[in-house]
Structure formats: structure tokens, C-alpha cells
Amino acid sequence: MRKYAVVFVHGLAKKPPPPKLEELWRWGLERSSTPPPFDGKNPGIDLDTEGVPALFNYYADVFYGEDYETSFDSYYESESNAVVKEENLERVAGDLAEPTPANVREKRFLEEFERKMQMAPTPPDPPDIDDAPAAQEPAQLEIASWLPRPVKEAIIKKAAMEAYYFLFDKAYVRPKDGTRFKVREELRNRLLANLREAAEKGEKLVLVTHSMGTMVAYDVLRNCPGCPPVDTLFTLGSPLGVAEVQEQLVAEGKDKVDFPPLLGRWINVYDPLDPVCGADPKLDDYAPFAGRAVEDVKESNWGSWRHTITHYFAGTQFRALFAQAVGVELR
């Protein structure tokens, strides 16, 4: 058994197949040739070289099935200027069935969550965005630097819908094949299984989560019996600051969200121009437990679409904190 083991949890929208997603995330963490504002001055972290086992929690198929791409070109930094055009949004970000709220409370959640994200400050589109090549595959969304405003709005709407299906534990029927899932139950069980497996590989667990995956991680840590203790939780680009999200995550017997007792340290990294977390990027609403509280870290990346996971992984502050969490030295 190793001293540390890592579990990664992805975020919103359609994803490439698990092996390709893992490859992209590892590349984002390992590369040292990062563009401005980091300019290659932050050494990468290769978990295999460091002997740190890692598992990748995957749930995109619950919403989007297994309609994966079958061939891969270079999706890395050379392709990051590819733009998601409106006409191929479904191909890149996926097609999600429109929810039907059961009551006023659910309707209000969808409206308010989307409204707050749409109102969050974002960088302007570059003037030549219309001339950029079109993104073709969901792998490119993981590294996207630029999204036109209508596409940002469509992805934010998708984020609200995914959050709704999860937080209200709705049954979701995939449009293309009719497969049915109880979303919150399914996503909880998948993450619990990964955490238990990781606990057999490492003495201390480190959980790295992005976007909608931060909600799943918090819910499992705070509300699921049988969850193993986690030494450090990273939340990147998280919507956990939004009041409507917090209302659905309050633990039984509590009147507000709080720091999970099973958790040792919680580090929340945010870009204030990331629309998914920008409405309320700091997580200071979570009541401390036994002197432990959320540590909010502001770290800006680049581009007009600030929600990209590989950009968060390039951050010097994030890398320093992650290296510390898994017991490795940056070289």
C-alpha cells in the first residue's frame, strides 16, 4: 500500500471515453510548457513517476451514453484554439433531455442557478473567434480556451440541468437508448466504489474534483454512510457557493452546509471569471468543523472560457498545494 492515492472526478458536459479523459487530465497535470500567464515556470507532476496511484471517477455516460469518438487527433495545446460552434454544440458538449420541474421549488432552482451563472462576469470573446477552426469532439472541450457567448450560455444551461437531475435525485432517461438512471443514487455509488478502491491502494486519500463533480464529492463526503475518510479535497471551478445548490446538500439534522467531519483539508481553487463558480466563488458559507474550514485560493487562468480543467491544472498555486497533498516535490 502507498502512502497516498488520488481519485479524480470530472465535470459537466459530454466526455471522451474514460481512457482518453484520463490521458487528457494527466497531460494537463504533467506538462510544464504552459502558456501565459504561467509561461512554463511551473513544473508538472507525473503521478506514475511519483508512485501515486490514481483512479478516475466517470459518470458522463449516465447523461450522454457511450457515443464516443473513435479516432483521436492531437487535442492538446495546439488544438486549444478550436472553437465550439453552435452548429456542432451537441457533438462536442452532448445532448441533454430537458427536465420537467415537479413543483415551484424545483422550477425556481433551475431558473436561479442558471441566472446566477449567466450573470457572472466573464472575459470578452476575442475579435477573431469566428475565424477559428471548429472543435469536433468532446475531448476538445476539456482544453478549450475560447467559446462564443451563445455557446457559453448553452453550456451554462446544461450545467443547471445536470445539477438539477443530481441534486433532486431525478430519474434520467437517456434520449438515444432509453436507459434509465436514478441520477444521485447512481453517481453516489460510483464515487463511493472508487473511494473504497483507492483506500485499498493508499493510506491517505486525495480527492480532486471539477465543476459538477465537486457537488458529487461533497454530497458523498457529507451525506453517505460508509464513505472512507479523505485527507484532502480539491474543488476546482465549483458551483458549491451557490445558495440554491447548498440548500439541497445540507446534512440531516443541520440547518446549513458545513465542513464534512470525514475530511481533513478542503482547498477550493477558483478563477473569478469562470462562469460556473463566478457567481459565488468562495465557499465561506460552509460552517467549520473542529477548527477545519475551507481554504479559498484565487488563481486566474486564460482565455474567454475559464472553466477548462487543464487550465486549472496549470496553476502554480494549485500544483504546489497538490504536490504537498500527495507528498511529492516539484522539480
C-alpha positions in Angstrom: 0.0 0.0 0.0 1.2 3.5 -0.9 1.0 6.5 1.4 -1.3 8.4 -0.9 -3.9 7.6 -3.5 -5.8 10.0 -5.7 -9.4 10.0 -7.1 -10.3 12.4 -9.8 -13.9 13.5 -10.6 -14.8 15.2 -13.8 -17.2 18.0 -14.5 -20.1 18.9 -16.7 -21.0 18.0 -20.4 -20.2 15.1 -22.6 -16.8 13.5 -22.2 -14.5 11.4 -24.3 -14.2 7.7 -23.2 -12.6 7.1 -19.8 -9.1 6.2 -21.0 -8.9 9.4 -23.2 -10.3 11.6 -20.4 -7.6 10.2 -18.1 -4.9 10.9 -20.7 -6.1 14.5 -21.1 -6.2 15.1 -17.3 -2.8 13.6 -16.7 -1.3 15.6 -19.6 -2.8 18.8 -18.0 -1.2 17.9 -14.7 2.2 16.7 -16.1 3.0 19.4 -18.7 5.5 22.1 -17.9 5.2 24.0 -21.2 2.2 26.0 -20.2 1.2 29.3 -21.9 0.7 32.7 -20.2 0.0 33.6 -17.5 2.2 30.7 -16.3 4.8 30.6 -19.1 6.2 27.2 -18.3 7.5 28.3 -15.0 5.6 25.6 -13.1 6.9 22.1 -13.2 4.4 19.3 -13.8 3.5 16.3 -11.7 3.7 12.8 -13.1 1.8 10.6 -10.6 3.1 7.4 -12.1 6.7 8.5 -11.8 6.0 9.5 -8.2 4.4 6.2 -7.4 1.0 7.7 -6.5 -1.9 5.5 -7.7 -4.9 7.4 -9.2 -8.5 6.4 -10.1 -10.8 8.4 -12.4 -14.4 8.6 -11.4 -16.6 8.7 -14.6 -20.3 9.4 -14.8 -20.8 11.3 -18.2 -22.3 8.1 -19.7 -25.3 8.5 -17.3 -26.4 11.5 -19.2 -24.7 11.1 -22.6 -24.3 7.3 -23.2 -21.3 5.8 -24.8 -21.4 7.7 -28.1 -17.6 8.2 -28.0 -15.4 9.3 -30.8 -13.4 6.5 -32.3 -10.3 8.3 -33.6 -8.1 10.8 -31.9 -6.0 13.6 -33.4 -4.0 16.0 -31.3 -6.3 17.6 -28.7 -3.7 19.2 -26.7 -2.5 22.8 -26.5 -2.1 23.0 -30.3 -5.8 22.4 -30.6 -7.0 24.7 -27.7 -7.9 27.5 -30.1 -10.6 25.3 -31.7 -14.0 26.9 -31.0 -17.2 25.1 -30.2 -19.6 26.4 -32.9 -23.3 26.5 -32.2 -24.0 24.1 -35.1 -21.8 21.3 -33.5 -22.5 22.0 -29.9 -24.3 18.7 -29.4 -21.5 16.8 -30.9 -18.9 18.3 -28.5 -20.9 19.0 -25.3 -23.7 16.4 -25.7 -27.5 16.4 -25.9 -29.3 16.5 -22.6 -33.0 15.9 -22.1 -34.9 18.9 -20.9 -36.1 18.5 -17.3 -39.7 19.0 -16.2 -39.8 20.5 -12.7 -42.3 18.9 -10.4 -43.1 21.9 -8.3 -42.3 25.6 -7.8 -39.2 24.9 -5.7 -37.7 22.8 -8.5 -38.6 25.4 -11.1 -37.0 28.1 -9.0 -33.8 26.1 -8.6 -33.3 25.8 -12.4 -34.1 29.4 -13.0 -32.0 30.8 -10.2 -29.0 28.6 -10.7 -28.8 29.4 -14.4 -29.5 33.1 -13.9 -26.6 33.4 -11.4 -24.2 31.7 -13.7 -25.3 33.7 -16.7 -24.8 36.9 -14.7 -21.3 36.0 -13.5 -18.5 38.2 -15.1 -16.7 36.6 -18.0 -13.9 37.7 -20.3 -14.9 39.1 -23.7 -14.7 37.0 -26.8 -11.6 37.6 -28.9 -12.4 39.6 -32.1 -11.3 36.7 -34.4 -13.2 33.9 -32.7 -15.4 33.3 -35.8 -12.4 32.5 -37.9 -11.0 29.8 -35.5 -11.3 26.1 -36.5 -14.4 24.3 -35.2 -14.0 21.9 -32.3 -15.2 18.4 -33.3 -15.0 16.2 -30.3 -15.8 16.3 -26.5 -12.1 15.9 -25.8 -11.5 19.4 -27.1 -13.9 20.9 -24.5 -11.5 19.7 -21.8 -8.8 22.1 -23.1 -11.0 24.9 -24.6 -9.7 28.4 -24.4 -12.4 30.2 -26.4 -16.2 29.7 -26.6 -18.6 32.2 -28.3 -21.1 33.7 -26.0 -24.1 31.8 -27.2 -22.2 28.5 -26.6 -21.2 29.6 -23.1 -24.9 30.3 -22.4 -25.9 26.9 -23.8 -23.3 25.1 -21.7 -24.3 27.0 -18.6 -27.9 25.9 -19.2 -26.6 22.3 -19.4 -24.8 22.8 -16.1 -28.1 23.9 -14.4 -29.9 20.8 -15.8 -27.2 18.3 -14.8 -27.2 19.9 -11.3 -31.0 19.6 -11.1 -31.1 15.9 -12.1 -28.4 15.2 -9.5 -29.5 17.3 -6.5 -33.2 16.3 -6.8 -32.3 12.7 -7.5 -34.4 12.6 -10.6 -34.8 9.7 -12.9 -33.0 10.4 -16.1 -33.8 8.5 -19.3 -31.1 8.8 -22.0 -32.8 10.2 -25.1 -30.9 7.9 -27.6 -31.3 4.5 -26.0 -33.9 4.8 -23.2 -31.6 3.7 -20.4 -32.9 4.9 -17.0 -30.9 6.1 -14.0 -31.7 7.5 -10.6 -29.0 10.1 -11.0 -28.0 11.0 -7.5 -28.0 7.4 -6.3 -26.0 6.3 -9.4 -23.4 9.0 -9.1 -23.0 8.5 -5.3 -22.5 4.8 -5.7 -19.9 5.2 -8.4 -17.8 7.6 -6.4 -18.1 5.5 -3.2 -16.8 2.5 -5.1 -13.8 4.5 -6.4 -13.0 5.9 -2.9 -13.2 2.4 -1.4 -10.9 1.0 -4.1 -8.5 3.9 -3.6 -8.5 3.3 0.2 -7.1 -0.1 -0.5 -4.2 1.4 -2.5 -3.2 4.3 -0.3 -3.2 5.2 3.4 -4.4 8.7 2.7 -7.0 9.7 0.0 -6.8 12.9 -2.0 -9.9 13.8 -4.0 -9.5 16.2 -7.0 -12.9 17.4 -8.4 -14.0 19.8 -11.1 -17.2 21.6 -11.8 -20.4 19.5 -11.3 -18.1 16.7 -9.9 -17.5 18.9 -6.8 -21.2 18.6 -5.9 -21.0 14.8 -6.1 -17.8 14.7 -4.0 -19.3 17.0 -1.3 -22.5 15.0 -1.2 -20.7 11.7 -0.8 -18.3 13.0 1.9 -21.1 14.7 3.9 -24.2 12.6 3.3 -23.2 9.0 2.5 -22.7 6.4 5.3 -19.7 4.2 4.6 -17.6 6.8 2.8 -13.9 6.4 3.8 -12.1 9.4 5.3 -10.4 11.7 2.8 -7.2 13.6 3.7 -7.5 16.4 1.2 -10.4 17.6 -1.1 -9.7 19.9 -4.0 -12.7 21.7 -5.6 -11.9 23.5 -8.9 -14.4 25.8 -10.7 -17.0 24.7 -8.2 -20.7 25.8 -8.0 -20.9 24.9 -4.3 -21.0 28.5 -3.4 -24.5 29.0 -5.0 -27.2 29.1 -2.3 -29.6 27.0 -4.3 -27.0 24.2 -4.6 -26.3 24.4 -0.8 -29.9 24.1 0.1 -30.0 20.6 -1.5 -26.8 19.4 0.2 -27.5 20.3 3.9 -26.8 17.2 6.1 -29.7 15.7 8.0 -30.2 17.5 11.3 -28.3 20.6 10.2 -29.6 24.0 9.2 -26.8 24.9 6.8 -24.0 23.3 4.9 -20.8 22.5 6.8 -17.3 21.1 6.6 -17.5 17.2 6.3 -16.3 15.5 9.5 -14.6 12.8 7.4 -12.4 15.4 5.6 -9.0 16.6 6.8 -8.4 19.6 4.5 -10.5 21.3 1.8 -8.9 23.6 -0.8 -11.2 25.4 -3.2 -9.4 26.9 -6.2 -11.4 29.4 -8.3 -11.0 31.7 -11.2 -13.3 34.7 -10.6 -14.1 34.8 -14.4 -15.2 31.2 -14.5 -19.0 31.4 -15.0 -19.7 28.1 -13.3 -18.2 29.4 -10.0 -18.0 33.1 -10.6 -21.5 33.9 -9.1 -20.2 33.0 -5.7 -16.6 31.5 -6.0 -15.7 31.4 -2.3 -17.0 28.7 0.0 -17.1 30.6 3.2 -20.8 29.6 3.8 -19.7 26.1 4.9 -19.5 26.1 8.7 -16.2 24.9 10.1 -15.8 21.6 11.9 -13.3 21.0 14.7 -11.4 24.1 13.6 -11.2 23.0 10.0 -12.6 25.3 7.3 -12.5 25.7 3.5 -9.3 27.4 2.2 -10.3 29.5 -0.8 -7.5 30.1 -3.4 -7.9 32.6 -6.2 -6.0 31.6 -9.3 -6.7 33.0 -12.8 -6.0 31.1 -15.9 -6.5 32.3 -19.5 -8.9 32.6 -22.5 -12.6 33.6 -22.7 -13.7 30.2 -21.3 -12.1 30.0 -17.8 -13.8 26.7 -16.7 -11.3 24.4 -18.5 -9.9 21.7 -16.3 -6.4 21.6 -17.9 -6.1 25.3 -17.4 -6.9 24.9 -13.7 -4.3 22.1 -13.6 -1.7 24.5 -14.9 -2.0 26.9 -12.0 1.2 27.3 -9.9 -0.7 27.6 -6.6 -2.8 24.5 -7.4 0.2 22.5 -8.3 2.1 23.5 -5.2 -0.8 22.6 -3.0 -1.5 19.3 -4.8 2.2 18.3 -4.7 2.1 18.9 -0.9 -1.1 16.9 -0.6 0.3 13.8 -2.3 3.8 14.1 -0.7 5.9 14.9 -3.8 8.4 17.6 -4.6 8.0 19.9 -7.6 11.2 19.7 -9.7 
